[in-house]
Structures are given as C-alpha cells and as structure tokens.
Amino acid sequence: MSAERKILAGPDNPDGLTLEEVTAILIKELYAKNAKFMHDKRRPGQEIYFNNAEIISHLRQIKILQGMNSRTLELIAPTKPGVGIGSM
C-alpha cells in the first residue's frame, strides 16, 4: 500500500493547496466535463449533467464554508509565511 499523499496546506505540508483552491480546481474541471453532457438528450446524459450540477453546488458551498473558517482562523492564529493558515 502506498503512502497517502497530502493535498491540503498546513504545518506539515507548507506547499499544499488551500481547500478553497482545491474546490476551485474541481469546479473548473467538472464544468469542463459537464459541458459534454449539456445538450445530450438521452436520460443517462441528462442524469450525469444534473448530478454534476449538484456536485458543483456542493463544492461551492464547501468553498464558502472554508473561506469562513479561514477568516476565523486568522483571528485566532494568524498565518506564518510558508506554514499555512492557523499555524501556531
């Protein structure tokens, strides 16, 4: 079994991405993939299109909530350069 790759930024992964950045990437990629199904009139194509739209909606909500968390964390423990948000 391979080691788990860390994606999110933090004290142990200063080069990682923020959750906001990850969700923005996922939203962009999913929009591009979903465009292929936009005019597909077949039931499976429409199902995929609407499911992806719902996933994008959830990703946007994640982005909003994490932005709120980030602002709150900055009040508690300001970011140290190269370490990530909320590093103490």
N, CA and C atoms as an extended XYZ file, in Angstrom:
264
Properties=species:S:1:pos:R:3:atomname:S:1:resname:S:1:resid:I:1 pbc="F F F"
N         0.839       -1.182        0.000 N   MET     1
C         0.000        0.000        0.000 CA  MET     1
C         0.882        1.244        0.000 C   MET     1
N         0.588        2.179       -0.874 N   SER     2
C         1.407        3.384       -0.974 CA  SER     2
C         1.051        4.385        0.118 C   SER     2
N         1.994        5.273        0.393 N   ALA     3
C         1.773        6.317        1.401 CA  ALA     3
C         0.707        7.283        0.900 C   ALA     3
N        -0.084        7.788        1.819 N   GLU     4
C        -1.134        8.731        1.470 CA  GLU     4
C        -0.525       10.081        1.137 C   GLU     4
N        -0.906       10.635       -0.010 N   ARG     5
C        -0.399       11.939       -0.455 CA  ARG     5
C        -1.231       13.043        0.169 C   ARG     5
N        -0.573       13.986        0.801 N   LYS     6
C        -1.270       15.134        1.379 CA  LYS     6
C        -1.467       16.189        0.308 C   LYS     6
N        -2.653       16.780        0.315 N   ILE     7
C        -3.002       17.801       -0.666 CA  ILE     7
C        -3.112       19.169       -0.003 C   ILE     7
N        -3.761       19.215        1.151 N   LEU     8
C        -4.057       20.492        1.795 CA  LEU     8
C        -2.847       21.077        2.506 C   LEU     8
N        -2.750       22.398        2.447 N   ALA     9
C        -1.669       23.126        3.109 CA  ALA     9
C        -1.829       23.042        4.621 C   ALA     9
N        -0.722       23.027        5.289 N   GLY    10
C        -0.705       23.020        6.747 CA  GLY    10
C         0.726       22.998        7.215 C   GLY    10
N         0.936       22.981        8.527 N   PRO    11
C         2.295       22.991        9.060 CA  PRO    11
C         3.158       21.842        8.537 C   PRO    11
N         2.531       20.691        8.293 N   ASP    12
C         3.278       19.540        7.794 CA  ASP    12
C         3.273       19.445        6.267 C   ASP    12
N         2.642       20.408        5.595 N   ASN    13
C         2.595       20.436        4.134 CA  ASN    13
C         2.513       21.882        3.652 C   ASN    13
N         3.579       22.656        3.840 N   PRO    14
C         3.538       24.086        3.508 CA  PRO    14
C         3.343       24.372        2.018 C   PRO    14
N         3.623       23.404        1.153 N   ASP    15
C         3.456       23.617       -0.287 CA  ASP    15
C         2.096       23.157       -0.783 C   ASP    15
N         1.238       22.720        0.139 N   GLY    16
C        -0.087       22.236       -0.240 CA  GLY    16
C        -1.001       23.365       -0.664 C   GLY    16
N        -2.176       22.983       -1.082 N   LEU    17
C        -3.195       23.942       -1.524 CA  LEU    17
C        -4.203       24.178       -0.407 C   LEU    17
N        -4.865       25.312       -0.459 N   THR    18
C        -5.956       25.548        0.478 CA  THR    18
C        -7.175       24.782       -0.029 C   THR    18
N        -8.125       24.529        0.854 N   LEU    19
C        -9.351       23.852        0.438 CA  LEU    19
C       -10.091       24.690       -0.598 C   LEU    19
N       -10.018       26.014       -0.466 N   GLU    20
C       -10.640       26.888       -1.447 CA  GLU    20
C       -10.019       26.681       -2.835 C   GLU    20
N        -8.700       26.526       -2.878 N   GLU    21
C        -8.016       26.303       -4.152 CA  GLU    21
C        -8.395       24.946       -4.751 C   GLU    21
N        -8.448       23.920       -3.906 N   VAL    22
C        -8.806       22.580       -4.379 CA  VAL    22
C       -10.226       22.587       -4.946 C   VAL    22
N       -11.157       23.198       -4.217 N   THR    23
C       -12.537       23.207       -4.703 CA  THR    23
C       -12.662       24.019       -6.000 C   THR    23
N       -11.914       25.109       -6.120 N   ALA    24
C       -11.946       25.906       -7.353 CA  ALA    24
C       -11.461       25.067       -8.539 C   ALA    24
N       -10.416       24.287       -8.340 N   ILE    25
C        -9.899       23.415       -9.399 CA  ILE    25
C       -10.944       22.370       -9.774 C   ILE    25
N       -11.544       21.742       -8.759 N   LEU    26
C       -12.552       20.718       -9.021 CA  LEU    26
C       -13.759       21.295       -9.756 C   LEU    26
N       -14.205       22.474       -9.345 N   ILE    27
C       -15.342       23.119      -10.007 CA  ILE    27
C       -15.021       23.375      -11.475 C   ILE    27
N       -13.850       23.919      -11.752 N   LYS    28
C       -13.452       24.215      -13.127 CA  LYS    28
C       -13.407       22.945      -13.973 C   LYS    28
N       -12.801       21.886      -13.433 N   GLU    29
C       -12.699       20.640      -14.188 CA  GLU    29
C       -14.067       20.005      -14.405 C   GLU    29
N       -14.913       20.059      -13.394 N   LEU    30
C       -16.233       19.459      -13.520 CA  LEU    30
C       -17.107       20.228      -14.508 C   LEU    30
N       -16.984       21.556      -14.532 N   TYR    31
C       -17.702       22.355      -15.532 CA  TYR    31
C       -17.295       21.919      -16.943 C   TYR    31
N       -15.989       21.746      -17.152 N   ALA    32
C       -15.498       21.352      -18.479 CA  ALA    32
C       -16.032       19.972      -18.862 C   ALA    32
N       -16.020       19.036      -17.940 N   LYS    33
C       -16.538       17.699      -18.223 CA  LYS    33
C       -18.047       17.733      -18.441 C   LYS    33
N       -18.727       18.549      -17.667 N   ASN    34
C       -20.180       18.596      -17.746 CA  ASN    34
C       -20.665       19.227      -19.051 C   ASN    34
N       -19.858       20.072      -19.646 N   ALA    35
C       -20.237       20.715      -20.905 CA  ALA    35
C       -20.531       19.670      -21.980 C   ALA    35
N       -19.879       18.519      -21.896 N   LYS    36
C       -20.094       17.452      -22.875 CA  LYS    36
C       -21.516       16.889      -22.797 C   LYS    36
N       -22.154       17.030      -21.648 N   PHE    37
C       -23.479       16.455      -21.449 CA  PHE    37
C       -24.607       17.491      -21.540 C   PHE    37
N       -24.248       18.763      -21.719 N   MET    38
C       -25.236       19.834      -21.691 CA  MET    38
C       -26.369       19.621      -22.697 C   MET    38
N       -26.044       19.184      -23.889 N   HIS    39
C       -27.061       19.047      -24.935 CA  HIS    39
C       -27.409       17.586      -25.211 C   HIS    39
N       -26.949       16.709      -24.353 N   ASP    40
C       -27.252       15.284      -24.504 CA  ASP    40
C       -28.689       15.049      -24.025 C   ASP    40
N       -29.557       14.638      -24.926 N   LYS    41
C       -30.969       14.457      -24.585 CA  LYS    41
C       -31.272       13.059      -24.039 C   LYS    41
N       -30.283       12.176      -24.066 N   ARG    42
C       -30.509       10.834      -23.526 CA  ARG    42
C       -30.620       10.917      -22.006 C   ARG    42
N       -31.416       10.044      -21.439 N   ARG    43
C       -31.634       10.060      -19.992 CA  ARG    43
C       -30.325        9.931      -19.195 C   ARG    43
N       -29.435        8.984      -19.533 N   PRO    44
C       -28.184        8.892      -18.763 CA  PRO    44
C       -27.344       10.176      -18.850 C   PRO    44
N       -27.310       10.790      -20.038 N   GLY    45
C       -26.559       12.037      -20.195 CA  GLY    45
C       -27.132       13.157      -19.351 C   GLY    45
N       -28.459       13.251      -19.321 N   GLN    46
C       -29.124       14.274      -18.514 CA  GLN    46
C       -28.912       14.013      -17.019 C   GLN    46
N       -28.944       12.743      -16.650 N   GLU    47
C       -28.720       12.394      -15.244 CA  GLU    47
C       -27.315       12.800      -14.803 C   GLU    47
N       -26.334       12.510      -15.648 N   ILE    48
C       -24.955       12.896      -15.341 CA  ILE    48
C       -24.848       14.418      -15.242 C   ILE    48
N       -25.462       15.120      -16.203 N   TYR    49
C       -25.414       16.583      -16.217 CA  TYR    49
C       -25.989       17.168      -14.922 C   TYR    49
N       -27.169       16.710      -14.524 N   PHE    50
C       -27.799       17.258      -13.326 CA  PHE    50
C       -27.076       16.833      -12.046 C   PHE    50
N       -26.558       15.620      -12.012 N   ASN    51
C       -25.768       15.190      -10.848 CA  ASN    51
C       -24.511       16.035      -10.711 C   ASN    51
N       -23.838       16.271      -11.832 N   ASN    52
C       -22.635       17.105      -11.787 CA  ASN    52
C       -22.955       18.530      -11.350 C   ASN    52
N       -24.098       19.055      -11.812 N   ALA    53
C       -24.509       20.399      -11.388 CA  ALA    53
C       -24.715       20.434       -9.872 C   ALA    53
N       -25.280       19.374       -9.327 N   GLU    54
C       -25.487       19.294       -7.875 CA  GLU    54
C       -24.150       19.195       -7.141 C   GLU    54
N       -23.228       18.418       -7.683 N   ILE    55
C       -21.894       18.309       -7.087 CA  ILE    55
C       -21.209       19.673       -7.092 C   ILE    55
N       -21.300       20.400       -8.205 N   ILE    56
C       -20.712       21.741       -8.292 CA  ILE    56
C       -21.317       22.652       -7.231 C   ILE    56
N       -22.617       22.557       -7.021 N   SER    57
C       -23.280       23.351       -5.988 CA  SER    57
C       -22.704       23.038       -4.605 C   SER    57
N       -22.498       21.767       -4.322 N   HIS    58
C       -21.912       21.377       -3.032 CA  HIS    58
C       -20.465       21.868       -2.909 C   HIS    58
N       -19.721       21.791       -3.984 N   LEU    59
C       -18.336       22.278       -3.958 CA  LEU    59
C       -18.297       23.781       -3.686 C   LEU    59
N       -19.231       24.521       -4.275 N   ARG    60
C       -19.305       25.971       -3.999 CA  ARG    60
C       -19.595       26.223       -2.524 C   ARG    60
N       -20.476       25.416       -1.949 N   GLN    61
C       -20.795       25.565       -0.524 CA  GLN    61
C       -19.567       25.251        0.336 C   GLN    61
N       -18.815       24.228       -0.040 N   ILE    62
C       -17.577       23.895        0.665 CA  ILE    62
C       -16.627       25.087        0.617 C   ILE    62
N       -16.501       25.684       -0.556 N   LYS    63
C       -15.605       26.831       -0.732 CA  LYS    63
C       -16.020       27.995        0.172 C   LYS    63
N       -17.307       28.251        0.252 N   ILE    64
C       -17.822       29.331        1.108 CA  ILE    64
C       -17.543       29.038        2.583 C   ILE    64
N       -17.876       27.823        3.008 N   LEU    65
C       -17.677       27.459        4.419 CA  LEU    65
C       -16.200       27.491        4.800 C   LEU    65
N       -15.335       26.996        3.925 N   GLN    66
C       -13.913       27.005        4.241 CA  GLN    66
C       -13.372       28.427        4.269 C   GLN    66
N       -13.882       29.295        3.421 N   GLY    67
C       -13.476       30.703        3.466 CA  GLY    67
C       -13.826       31.323        4.812 C   GLY    67
N       -15.007       30.966        5.321 N   MET    68
C       -15.409       31.451        6.650 CA  MET    68
C       -14.462       30.908        7.715 C   MET    68
N       -14.121       29.617        7.617 N   ASN    69
C       -13.174       29.026        8.572 CA  ASN    69
C       -11.817       29.709        8.510 C   ASN    69
N       -11.355       29.984        7.312 N   SER    70
C       -10.047       30.622        7.145 CA  SER    70
C       -10.015       32.002        7.792 C   SER    70
N       -11.082       32.769        7.594 N   ARG    71
C       -11.134       34.108        8.208 CA  ARG    71
C       -11.167       34.007        9.736 C   ARG    71
N       -11.894       33.038       10.258 N   THR    72
C       -11.957       32.842       11.703 CA  THR    72
C       -10.605       32.393       12.246 C   THR    72
N        -9.951       31.469       11.550 N   LEU    73
C        -8.627       31.001       11.979 CA  LEU    73
C        -7.612       32.136       12.007 C   LEU    73
N        -7.708       33.048       11.051 N   GLU    74
C        -6.781       34.188       11.025 CA  GLU    74
C        -6.932       35.048       12.277 C   GLU    74
N        -8.141       35.102       12.842 N   LEU    75
C        -8.358       35.849       14.085 CA  LEU    75
C        -7.710       35.142       15.273 C   LEU    75
N        -7.732       33.810       15.240 N   ILE    76
C        -7.196       33.011       16.341 CA  ILE    76
C        -5.681       32.893       16.258 C   ILE    76
N        -5.185       32.522       15.076 N   ALA    77
C        -3.763       32.279       14.874 CA  ALA    77
C        -3.377       32.723       13.474 C   ALA    77
N        -2.885       33.952       13.340 N   PRO    78
C        -2.518       34.445       12.007 CA  PRO    78
C        -1.524       33.537       11.297 C   PRO    78
N        -1.616       33.537        9.975 N   THR    79
C        -0.749       32.720        9.147 CA  THR    79
C         0.706       33.127        9.300 C   THR    79
N         1.557       32.111        9.410 N   LYS    80
C         3.004       32.349        9.382 CA  LYS    80
C         3.456       32.071        7.955 C   LYS    80
N         4.279       32.947        7.386 N   PRO    81
C         4.707       32.756        5.994 CA  PRO    81
C         5.285       31.352        5.772 C   PRO    81
N         4.794       30.687        4.702 N   GLY    82
C         5.298       29.380        4.319 CA  GLY    82
C         4.837       28.236        5.192 C   GLY    82
N         3.898       28.503        6.108 N   VAL    83
C         3.464       27.440        7.023 CA  VAL    83
C         1.993       27.110        6.830 C   VAL    83
N         1.182       28.052        6.466 N   GLY    84
C        -0.247       27.785        6.279 CA  GLY    84
C        -1.097       28.509        7.296 C   GLY    84
N        -2.367       28.508        7.025 N   ILE    85
C        -3.330       29.213        7.863 CA  ILE    85
C        -3.442       28.559        9.237 C   ILE    85
N        -3.512       29.395       10.235 N   GLY    86
C        -3.769       28.914       11.579 CA  GLY    86
C        -2.629       28.170       12.222 C   GLY    86
N        -1.433       28.324       11.716 N   SER    87
C        -0.291       27.614       12.301 CA  SER    87
C         0.109       28.288       13.594 C   SER    87
N         0.254       27.488       14.594 N   MET    88
C         0.613       28.057       15.902 CA  MET    88
C         2.039       27.714       16.254 C   MET    88
